[in-house]
Amino acid sequence: MTAHDVPGEVYEWLISDEKLGPAEFAATFDDDLSLLPPNADVLDCSCGTGQLAVGLAARGMRVAATDASAAMARRTTELAGEFAVSVRTLQAAWEALPEHFDDGTFDMVFCVGNSLHHAVGAEGRADALESMARVLRPGGHLVLTSRTWEVVRARGSRLDIWDRLVRRNGRDAVVVYRWEIAPAWEDEHRIEIAIAQVDTPGSVVARSELLSCWPYRYDDLAADLQRAGLRIEGSTFDGKSDNYKVVAIKA
Ligand SMILES: C[S@@+](CC[C@H](N)C(=O)[O-])C[C@H]1O[C@@H](n2cnc3c(N)ncnc32)[C@H](O)[C@@H]1O
């Protein structure tokens, strides 16, 4: 199963509590949003269940939200309806963005929340970043967050059982990640995510999804961004933390 097929219900257990609300998710990007003009055109190009897109729309921006998964695009449309905001939602993989949007359409493109590693290999990643760059206007910014794969690979294949219950819609669950780290960086890696939900007292309902991903070093990402015509303006990469953010400007 690829990331496109994963039902939104699994992701909802994985989003951190502080990002569950659209306003809170958008607020985590306050520094980046301060670069934008009023009524900016923004794109969340791997929108997942829609929290960021809806949070941006609630701030008055013109928001488009795309995802390779039809189920995710649908969840985003539903969330926009719940919050009574307008979000133009489409099913579109990164490579297909230029088919849906003119070059230079957006002031800011977001690709956040451990999404880019789903691009298939170095070629898929380069194509994805090139598409994101094309739909940005000159002077526009790409905001990208990523797992630090240097750290993930150093830990090797393993089982991670989260150390506290996650609560969603009045239900508790234990979340387990099984990491399959391939010998070479270039190889397909896998993450199996299991949600063991405490259903009625004494019973547990478990679901698991197997995701494929293609990791990359920070230096590879930096080179890919440069090739796509994007210059890194800010980066939180330190080689030690689990995640980082890169902000890159289109020349
Ligand atoms: C881990 S989720 C992150 C969702 C959201 N950005 C967040 O932070 O909650 C990764 C998302 O990337 C999407 N995705 C995977 N491959 C993609 C592709 N080729 N093009 C666009 N989206 C893709 C998946 O469907 C999924 O919604």
The ligand as an SDF file (V2000), in Angstrom:
LIG
                    3D

 27 29  0  0  0  0  0  0  0  0999 V2000
    1.9060   12.0180    6.5250 C   0  0  0  0  0  0  0  0  0  0  0  0
    0.6490   12.7170    5.5130 S   0  0  0  0  0  0  0  0  0  0  0  0
    0.7830   14.4190    5.9320 C   0  0  0  0  0  0  0  0  0  0  0  0
   -0.5150   15.1630    5.7110 C   0  0  0  0  0  0  0  0  0  0  0  0
   -0.5300   16.6110    6.1370 C   0  0  0  0  0  0  0  0  0  0  0  0
    0.3810   17.4250    5.3340 N   0  0  0  0  0  0  0  0  0  0  0  0
   -0.2120   16.7520    7.6080 C   0  0  0  0  0  0  0  0  0  0  0  0
    0.7970   17.3750    7.9540 O   0  0  0  0  0  0  0  0  0  0  0  0
   -0.9870   16.2520    8.4240 O   0  0  0  0  0  0  0  0  0  0  0  0
    1.3640   12.5860    3.9090 C   0  0  0  0  0  0  0  0  0  0  0  0
    0.4110   12.9820    2.7950 C   0  0  0  0  0  0  0  0  0  0  0  0
    1.1170   12.9930    1.5600 O   0  0  0  0  0  0  0  0  0  0  0  0
    0.2290   12.5160    0.5740 C   0  0  0  0  0  0  0  0  0  0  0  0
    1.0000   12.0870   -0.6020 N   0  0  0  0  0  0  0  0  0  0  0  0
    1.7540   10.9660   -0.7410 C   0  0  0  0  0  0  0  0  0  0  0  0
    2.2800   10.9140   -1.9600 N   0  0  0  0  0  0  0  0  0  0  0  0
    1.8890   12.0310   -2.6220 C   0  0  0  0  0  0  0  0  0  0  0  0
    2.1170   12.5570   -3.9430 C   0  0  0  0  0  0  0  0  0  0  0  0
    2.8620   11.8910   -4.8320 N   0  0  0  0  0  0  0  0  0  0  0  0
    1.5520   13.7160   -4.2730 N   0  0  0  0  0  0  0  0  0  0  0  0
    0.7930   14.4060   -3.3740 C   0  0  0  0  0  0  0  0  0  0  0  0
    0.5320   13.9630   -2.1200 N   0  0  0  0  0  0  0  0  0  0  0  0
    1.0780   12.7880   -1.7480 C   0  0  0  0  0  0  0  0  0  0  0  0
   -0.5060   11.3900    1.2660 C   0  0  0  0  0  0  0  0  0  0  0  0
   -1.7010   11.0080    0.5900 O   0  0  0  0  0  0  0  0  0  0  0  0
   -0.7610   12.0100    2.6240 C   0  0  0  0  0  0  0  0  0  0  0  0
   -1.9670   12.7160    2.6860 O   0  0  0  0  0  0  0  0  0  0  0  0
  1  2  1  0
  2  3  1  0
  2 10  1  0
  3  4  1  0
  4  5  1  0
  5  6  1  0
  5  7  1  0
  7  8  2  0
  7  9  1  0
 10 11  1  0
 11 12  1  0
 11 26  1  0
 12 13  1  0
 13 14  1  0
 13 24  1  0
 14 15  1  0
 14 23  1  0
 15 16  2  0
 16 17  1  0
 17 18  1  0
 17 23  2  0
 18 19  1  0
 18 20  2  0
 20 21  1  0
 21 22  2  0
 22 23  1  0
 24 25  1  0
 24 26  1  0
 26 27  1  0
M  CHG  2   2   1   9  -1
M  END
$$$$
